[in-house]
């Protein structure tokens, strides 16, 4: 065992008695679920069903939602297996509570202390653990491996900064990565960094490119669509601070009357956005306060959780948030998933910041399904043109849809890679 890993285990053993106090403080800050905080200490919140169990883990919203197509594949092809999905944030837990199929168990991941990890593994006894992106918790991974759990690190993404940190403890990095039976990074850059740290690469897979359209409430869609009427709809999706006002100001320049729907990336910012819009003299409706979208509503702030699929379906044009940071002298976010509107056949416009989705953005641009502008002020011209020519907008959206379908083939590679790690099919849950 590497000296760095020995030191890490000793340090976490010494610090673990403080974990309940730290978690209580996080509960008071709203960062942990009071009713389920014991799960973070490895104390299970539900019984373990009999039979073989597969454990899927992602830390936050993006990672855990990218697991949904994998969950669907397991339920379709291996219904004999119990599925446990773990995550680390309240928001991810809330979304998974709505979107996980019946029978799939969700738990909060344990803190990486030896006792919490042992409790978790003693109770759930997984046969396979699938970690998404770069969740490399040393105690959790090495303890699982010691118990004979097969492990896969999939859709792995590691930045140069993170890789630099692991290079300072090369023996520890090598030991942790060698615990995985499969390592499938999401891009060539991550593959090269992980391989240099000691991982054996088994192909590339990016789960965020897989999956179907986001779900929506059909009754809510019908109601909102009727309220909007014939007005064109522009949706600014997953916006960040500074972007909302810049987009609103830009679209003031449109000749036609539209309905602009702002969907902030973090819904809790609704009050902050409302304050800024009020200060600027704009009339708007805030969804979280029960505001009704009516014939006179031109600006709608959709500050609710898990409804992006609803608003994307209403859109004639989608503006991707998180992509205008550098244009507005703000810290760049790196963009958000443009495949979500693309899967619904929506024409898209994004800003210049797309570091997190560079390959996908480039592919969508090449396909003609996405346009990039340098500044929110540049939105007026391109949106005007799309709204004036619905046939061109529809064709752009269809090109985006086809490009999104081409991008989603990685799920098959992942499924093939997991086959040798799965317990034998006992057929106990088959009808």
C-alpha positions in Angstrom: 0.0 0.0 0.0 1.3 3.4 -0.9 2.5 5.7 2.0 0.1 8.4 0.8 -2.9 6.0 1.0 -1.8 4.8 4.5 -1.6 8.4 5.6 -5.1 9.2 4.1 -6.7 6.2 5.8 -5.1 7.3 9.2 -6.2 10.9 8.8 -9.8 10.0 7.8 -10.0 7.5 10.7 -8.9 10.3 13.1 -11.3 12.9 11.6 -14.3 10.6 11.2 -15.7 11.2 14.7 -16.2 14.8 13.7 -18.4 13.8 10.7 -21.8 14.0 12.6 -21.1 17.5 13.8 -20.0 18.7 10.3 -23.1 17.1 8.7 -25.4 18.8 11.3 -23.8 22.1 10.3 -24.5 21.3 6.7 -28.1 20.4 7.5 -28.5 23.9 9.1 -27.1 25.4 5.9 -29.6 23.5 3.8 -26.9 21.4 2.2 -28.0 18.1 3.6 -31.4 16.4 4.0 -32.2 16.3 7.7 -34.4 13.3 7.4 -31.7 11.3 5.5 -28.5 12.6 6.9 -27.6 9.3 8.6 -27.2 7.8 5.1 -24.1 10.0 4.8 -22.7 8.0 7.8 -23.3 4.7 6.0 -26.5 4.0 7.9 -28.9 2.6 5.4 -32.3 4.3 4.9 -34.0 1.2 3.5 -33.6 -2.6 3.6 -31.5 -4.5 1.1 -33.6 -6.8 -1.1 -32.4 -10.4 -1.6 -30.4 -11.3 -4.6 -27.6 -9.6 -6.6 -27.2 -5.9 -6.5 -25.5 -3.4 -8.8 -24.5 0.0 -7.4 -24.3 3.1 -9.6 -22.8 6.3 -8.3 -22.6 9.9 -9.4 -22.0 12.9 -7.2 -24.4 15.6 -8.5 -27.1 16.4 -10.9 -25.3 16.0 -14.3 -23.6 12.8 -13.4 -26.6 11.1 -11.8 -28.9 12.1 -14.6 -26.4 10.7 -17.1 -26.9 7.3 -15.4 -30.7 7.1 -16.2 -30.1 5.5 -19.6 -27.9 2.9 -17.9 -30.6 2.3 -15.3 -33.2 1.8 -18.1 -30.9 -0.7 -19.9 -30.4 -2.7 -16.7 -34.1 -2.8 -16.1 -34.8 -3.9 -19.6 -32.1 -6.5 -20.0 -31.3 -7.6 -16.4 -34.5 -7.3 -14.4 -33.1 -10.0 -12.0 -30.7 -7.4 -10.5 -31.5 -4.9 -7.8 -30.2 -1.4 -8.6 -28.9 1.0 -6.0 -28.1 4.6 -7.2 -26.1 6.9 -4.9 -25.4 10.6 -5.1 -24.0 13.3 -3.0 -26.3 16.4 -3.3 -29.8 17.2 -2.2 -30.7 18.5 -5.7 -29.6 15.3 -7.3 -31.6 13.3 -4.8 -34.7 15.3 -5.5 -34.4 14.9 -9.2 -33.7 11.2 -8.9 -36.7 10.8 -6.6 -38.8 12.0 -9.5 -37.1 10.2 -12.4 -35.8 6.8 -11.1 -38.1 3.9 -12.2 -40.0 2.1 -9.5 -37.9 -0.5 -7.7 -34.6 1.4 -8.0 -33.2 2.4 -4.7 -31.6 5.8 -4.0 -29.3 6.5 -1.1 -26.9 9.3 -0.3 -23.3 8.3 -0.7 -21.4 7.8 2.6 -18.6 10.2 3.6 -15.2 8.7 2.9 -14.5 7.6 6.4 -13.6 4.0 7.2 -16.5 3.3 9.5 -19.2 4.9 7.2 -17.8 3.1 4.2 -17.8 -0.3 6.1 -21.4 0.3 7.2 -22.5 1.1 3.6 -20.7 -1.9 2.1 -21.8 -4.3 4.9 -25.4 -3.5 4.3 -25.6 -3.2 0.5 -23.1 -5.9 -0.5 -22.9 -4.8 -4.2 -21.5 -7.2 -6.8 -20.6 -4.4 -9.2 -20.0 -0.7 -8.6 -20.2 1.8 -11.5 -18.7 5.2 -10.8 -19.4 8.1 -13.2 -16.9 10.8 -14.1 -14.2 11.4 -11.5 -15.5 10.3 -8.1 -12.2 8.8 -6.7 -12.9 8.4 -3.0 -9.9 6.3 -1.7 -11.5 4.5 1.2 -14.7 3.7 -0.6 -13.0 2.4 -3.7 -10.2 0.3 -2.0 -12.6 -1.1 0.6 -15.0 -2.2 -2.1 -12.2 -3.8 -4.1 -10.9 -5.6 -1.0 -14.4 -7.1 -0.5 -14.4 -8.4 -4.1 -16.7 -5.8 -5.6 -16.1 -5.5 -9.4 -15.6 -1.8 -10.2 -16.0 0.4 -13.3 -15.1 4.0 -13.8 -17.1 5.2 -16.8 -17.7 8.5 -18.6 -14.6 9.6 -16.7 -13.5 13.2 -17.0 -10.3 14.4 -15.4 -9.0 18.0 -15.8 -5.4 18.9 -16.0 -5.7 20.6 -12.6 -7.1 17.4 -11.0 -4.4 15.3 -12.7 -1.7 17.6 -11.3 -3.1 16.9 -7.9 -2.9 13.1 -8.3 0.6 13.4 -9.8 1.8 14.5 -6.4 0.8 11.1 -5.0 1.5 8.8 -7.9 1.5 5.5 -5.9 -1.8 6.3 -4.4 -3.3 7.2 -7.8 -2.0 4.0 -9.3 -3.4 1.9 -6.5 -6.8 3.5 -6.7 -7.1 3.3 -10.5 -5.9 -0.3 -10.5 -8.9 -1.2 -8.4 -11.1 -0.6 -11.4 -11.8 -3.5 -13.8 -13.0 -1.1 -16.5 -11.9 2.5 -17.1 -13.8 4.2 -19.9 -13.1 8.0 -20.1 -15.3 10.4 -21.9 -12.7 11.9 -24.1 -9.1 11.4 -25.4 -7.6 14.1 -23.1 -9.0 12.4 -20.0 -7.9 9.0 -21.3 -4.4 10.2 -21.7 -4.3 11.7 -18.2 -5.8 8.7 -16.6 -3.4 6.3 -18.5 -0.4 8.4 -17.4 -1.6 8.0 -13.8 -1.7 4.2 -14.1 -5.2 3.3 -15.4 -5.8 0.7 -18.1 -8.1 2.3 -20.7 -10.9 0.1 -22.1 -12.4 2.5 -24.6 -14.2 5.9 -24.6 -17.8 6.5 -23.4 -19.6 9.8 -22.6 -22.9 9.0 -20.9 -24.0 12.6 -21.1 -24.3 12.0 -24.9 -26.7 9.2 -24.4 -30.3 9.1 -23.4 -33.6 10.3 -24.7 -35.5 13.7 -24.4 -36.1 15.2 -21.0 -39.5 14.3 -19.5 -42.3 16.7 -19.2 -45.8 17.1 -17.7 -48.2 16.9 -20.7 -51.0 18.7 -18.9 -48.7 21.6 -17.9 -47.5 21.8 -21.5 -51.0 22.1 -22.9 -51.9 24.7 -20.3 -48.8 26.9 -21.0 -49.0 26.5 -24.7 -52.6 27.7 -24.7 -51.7 30.7 -22.6 -48.8 31.7 -24.9 -51.0 31.4 -28.0 -49.4 32.3 -31.3 -46.4 34.2 -29.9 -43.0 32.9 -30.7 -41.2 31.4 -27.6 -37.5 31.9 -26.9 -36.2 29.8 -24.0 -32.9 30.8 -22.3 -31.9 27.5 -20.7 -29.6 27.0 -17.7 -28.7 30.6 -17.3 -26.1 31.9 -14.8 -25.8 35.3 -12.9 -25.3 38.2 -15.3 -26.7 36.3 -18.3 -30.4 36.8 -17.7 -30.4 40.6 -17.9 -28.0 40.6 -20.8 -30.3 38.3 -22.7 -33.5 40.3 -21.8 -31.8 43.5 -22.9 -30.7 42.0 -26.2 -34.2 40.6 -27.0 -35.8 44.0 -26.3 -34.5 44.7 -29.8 -36.7 42.2 -31.5 -39.4 43.7 -33.7 -41.9 40.9 -33.0 -43.5 40.3 -29.6 -42.3 37.1 -28.1 -42.6 35.2 -24.9 -39.2 34.9 -23.3 -38.8 32.1 -20.7 -35.7 32.3 -18.4 -34.8 28.9 -16.9 -31.9 29.5 -14.4 -29.5 26.7 -13.9 -30.0 27.1 -10.1 -33.7 27.6 -9.4 -33.0 29.0 -6.0 -31.8 32.2 -7.8 -35.4 33.0 -8.7 -35.7 35.8 -6.1 -32.3 37.2 -7.1 -33.4 37.3 -10.8 -36.8 38.9 -9.8 -35.0 41.6 -7.9 -32.8 42.5 -10.8 -35.7 42.5 -13.3 -37.7 44.7 -11.0 -34.8 47.1 -10.6 -34.7 47.4 -14.4 -38.4 48.1 -14.7 -39.4 44.8 -16.3 -42.8 43.1 -15.8 -42.5 39.4 -15.3 -44.1 36.3 -13.7 -42.2 34.0 -11.3 -43.2 30.4 -11.5 -42.1 29.4 -8.1 -44.5 31.9 -6.5 -47.4 30.5 -8.4 -47.4 33.2 -11.0 -49.7 32.4 -14.0 -48.4 32.8 -17.6 -51.1 34.7 -19.4 -51.7 36.5 -22.7 -50.0 39.6 -21.3 -46.9 37.7 -20.0 -43.9 38.4 -22.1 -41.2 37.4 -19.5 -41.6 34.2 -17.5 -39.0 33.1 -14.9 -39.2 29.3 -14.7 -37.4 29.0 -11.3 -38.5 25.4 -10.5 -36.6 22.2 -10.4 -36.8 19.4 -13.0 -39.0 21.2 -15.6 -36.5 22.0 -18.3 -38.0 19.4 -20.6 -41.3 21.2 -20.4 -40.0 24.6 -21.3 -37.7 23.3 -24.1 -40.8 21.7 -25.7 -42.4 25.1 -25.8 -39.5 26.8 -27.5 -39.2 28.0 -31.0 -35.5 28.9 -30.4 -33.3 28.0 -27.4 -30.4 30.1 -26.1 -27.9 28.1 -24.1 -27.0 29.6 -20.8 -23.6 29.2 -19.1 -21.9 30.2 -22.4 -21.6 34.0 -22.1 -19.3 34.4 -19.1 -16.3 35.7 -21.0 -18.5 38.0 -23.1 -19.8 39.6 -20.0 -16.5 39.7 -18.1 -17.6 37.0 -15.8 -16.0 33.8 -14.8 -16.6 31.3 -17.7 -18.9 28.4 -16.8 -18.0 26.2 -19.7 -21.5 25.8 -21.2 -24.2 23.2 -20.6 -25.5 20.2 -22.4 -26.7 21.3 -25.9 -28.0 17.7 -26.6 -31.0 18.3 -24.3 -32.7 20.8 -26.8 -31.1 19.0 -29.8 -32.9 15.7 -28.9 -36.2 17.7 -29.1 -35.3 19.1 -32.5 -34.8 22.7 -31.3 -32.6 25.3 -33.1 -30.0 26.6 -30.7 -27.8 29.6 -30.2 -24.9 29.6 -27.7 -22.1 31.9 -26.6 -18.4 31.4 -27.0 -17.8 29.4 -23.8 -18.3 25.7 -24.4 -15.2 24.2 -22.8 -17.3 21.5 -21.1 -19.0 20.6 -24.3 -16.4 21.5 -26.9 -16.7 18.4 -29.1 -20.5 18.2 -29.0 -20.8 21.9 -29.7 -18.4 21.6 -32.7 -20.3 18.6 -34.0 -23.6 20.4 -33.7 -22.2 23.5 -35.4 -20.8 21.3 -38.2 -24.2 19.7 -38.6 -25.9 23.1 -38.8 -28.0 22.6 -35.7 -26.3 25.2 -33.5 -25.1 28.8 -34.0 -22.5 30.5 -31.9 -22.5 34.3 -31.2 -19.8 36.3 -29.4 -22.1 38.3 -27.1 -25.7 38.3 -26.0 -26.2 41.6 -28.0 -25.7 39.5 -31.1 -28.7 37.3 -30.4 -31.2 39.8 -31.9 -30.2 39.4 -35.5 -30.0 35.6 -35.6 -33.2 35.1 -33.6 -35.1 37.6 -35.8 -34.0 35.6 -38.8 -35.1 32.3 -37.3 -38.5 33.6 -36.2 -39.1 35.2 -39.6 -38.4 31.9 -41.4 -40.0 29.0 -39.5 -39.1 26.5 -42.2 -35.4 27.3 -41.8 -35.7 27.1 -38.0 -37.4 23.6 -38.2 -34.6 22.4 -40.6 -32.0 23.6 -38.2 -33.7 21.8 -35.3 -33.9 18.6 -37.4 -30.2 18.8 -38.1 -29.6 19.1 -34.4 -31.8 16.1 -33.7 -29.9 13.9 -36.1 -26.6 15.0 -34.7 -27.8 14.2 -31.2 -28.8 10.7 -32.3 -25.4 10.1 -33.8 -23.7 11.2 -30.6 -25.6 8.7 -28.4 -24.0 5.5 -29.5 -21.7 5.2 -26.4 -24.3 3.4 -24.3 -23.8 0.3 -26.4 -20.1 0.3 -25.8 -20.6 0.7 -22.1 -23.1 -2.1 -21.9 -20.7 -4.4 -23.8 -17.9 -3.4 -21.4 -19.9 -4.2 -18.3 -21.1 -7.7 -19.4 -18.1 -9.6 -18.0 -18.4 -7.8 -14.7 -22.1 -8.6 -14.0 -23.2 -11.5 -11.8 -24.8 -14.4 -13.8 -28.4 -13.9 -14.8 -30.4 -16.1 -12.4 -33.7 -15.0 -14.0 -35.4 -14.7 -10.7 -37.3 -11.5 -11.5 -38.4 -12.5 -14.9 -42.2 -12.9 -15.4 
